Amino acid sequence: MPSPQEAIKLFRLWDVETGKLIRTFRGHTDVIYSVAFSSDGKLALSGSWDATVRLWNVDTGETVRLFTGHSQGLKSSFDPGVYRVSLHMTIGTPCQWVMLP
């Protein structure tokens, strides 16, 4: 079991029916404050106060892509039906990344 200080830097995927832990996603170095899933459920995004967004493979728990180069915490979201990622900075202009499947 991670300490409270470490627990806020990861997120967990649970099976709603059984209550069992499916996977833990680790990699951020500061508080995670947004998680979004692609419409097909294959990818997840997590935005953190470490000024990064991580794109995750939900099946493996591996980081697929790390979005960096920002100066502040980020919230993340998927646009429905497409692999377009919207990154919303806590202060400043939102930006978008388009990913090809």
C-alpha positions in Angstrom: 0.0 0.0 0.0 1.5 3.4 -1.0 1.8 6.2 1.5 -0.7 9.0 1.2 2.0 11.2 -0.4 2.6 8.5 -3.1 -1.0 7.6 -3.6 -1.9 11.0 -5.0 0.7 10.4 -7.8 -1.0 7.3 -9.2 -4.4 6.2 -10.2 -6.1 2.8 -10.1 -8.5 1.0 -12.3 -11.1 -1.1 -10.5 -13.6 -3.7 -11.7 -17.0 -2.2 -10.7 -18.7 -5.6 -10.5 -16.2 -7.4 -8.3 -14.5 -4.5 -6.6 -11.1 -5.9 -7.5 -8.1 -3.8 -8.5 -7.3 -4.3 -12.2 -4.3 -2.1 -12.6 -2.3 0.7 -11.0 -0.9 3.4 -13.2 2.4 4.9 -11.9 4.7 7.6 -13.4 3.7 11.1 -12.3 5.9 12.9 -9.8 3.2 15.2 -8.4 -0.6 15.2 -7.7 -2.8 13.8 -10.5 -6.0 15.8 -10.8 -7.6 14.6 -14.0 -8.1 11.2 -15.8 -9.9 10.6 -19.0 -10.6 7.5 -21.1 -10.8 7.2 -24.9 -14.3 6.3 -26.2 -13.0 2.8 -27.0 -11.5 2.3 -23.5 -8.1 1.4 -24.9 -6.3 4.6 -23.8 -6.3 6.8 -20.7 -4.9 10.3 -20.1 -3.8 11.6 -16.7 -3.0 15.3 -16.1 -0.8 16.2 -13.2 0.7 19.1 -11.3 4.1 17.8 -12.5 3.2 19.8 -15.7 2.8 16.6 -17.8 0.1 14.6 -19.3 0.6 10.8 -19.7 -1.1 8.7 -22.3 -1.6 5.2 -21.0 -2.3 1.8 -22.6 -5.2 0.6 -20.4 -4.5 -3.1 -21.0 -0.8 -3.0 -20.0 -0.5 0.1 -17.8 2.4 1.3 -19.8 3.0 5.0 -20.7 2.4 5.3 -24.5 3.3 9.0 -24.7 4.4 11.7 -22.3 3.3 15.3 -23.1 5.9 17.7 -21.7 7.1 21.2 -22.2 4.4 22.9 -20.1 5.1 25.2 -17.2 2.2 24.3 -15.0 -0.3 21.6 -14.0 -2.6 20.2 -16.7 -6.1 18.8 -17.0 -6.6 16.3 -19.9 -9.6 15.1 -21.9 -10.3 13.1 -25.1 -12.5 14.5 -27.8 -15.3 12.0 -28.4 -14.8 9.6 -31.3 -11.3 10.8 -32.3 -7.8 10.5 -31.0 -7.5 14.2 -30.3 -6.3 15.1 -26.8 -7.1 18.5 -25.2 -4.8 19.8 -22.6 -6.1 22.6 -20.4 -3.5 24.5 -18.4 -4.5 25.8 -15.0 -3.6 29.3 -16.3 -3.3 30.2 -20.0 -4.5 29.0 -23.3 -5.7 25.4 -23.9 -3.9 23.4 -26.5 -4.7 20.2 -28.5 -2.6 17.3 -29.8 -3.9 15.2 -32.6 -2.8 11.5 -32.5 -3.2 9.1 -35.4 -4.4 5.6 -34.4 
